[in-house]
Amino acid sequence: FRAEVRLPDGTVPPSFSPADSIVAAGIVENLCDRDLPYVTSTTCLVESATISSGVAGGVTWMDIPGCGEAVTEHTVPAADLTENSFTVGSLPPGDHTLTIRFGASEVESIGFGVR
């Protein structure tokens, strides 16, 4: 499981500019040589994505997809990944943290800067 912040073309720069359109992603990676199931308690792979900013950690951006209430098996392909991405857009300068809550309650975070 991982959280990733990137540009729309998929590149991950060392830092972002205030003009960049940012994409947030929750990624489930499979390093095995066979497909693996990932079971969630809703129809979503990712239940929420939140970006907080500054020392106090105030929420700058959040997306909560409309998930159906059904146990769902997602297939993570062999030696590949599956993801849910969200268009964030631009953010103000500063230090930010992306937190992804996956559908079976796993949580991953990553810090990044906008300079």
Secondary structure as GFF3:
##gff-version 3
##sequence-region A 1 115
A	DSSP	beta_strand	2	6	.	.	.	ID=ss1
A	DSSP	beta_strand	22	30	.	.	.	ID=ss2
A	DSSP	beta_strand	36	40	.	.	.	ID=ss3
A	DSSP	beta_strand	46	53	.	.	.	ID=ss4
A	DSSP	beta_strand	58	63	.	.	.	ID=ss5
A	DSSP	beta_strand	72	76	.	.	.	ID=ss6
A	DSSP	beta_strand	80	89	.	.	.	ID=ss7
A	DSSP	beta_strand	94	102	.	.	.	ID=ss8
A	DSSP	beta_strand	107	114	.	.	.	ID=ss9
###
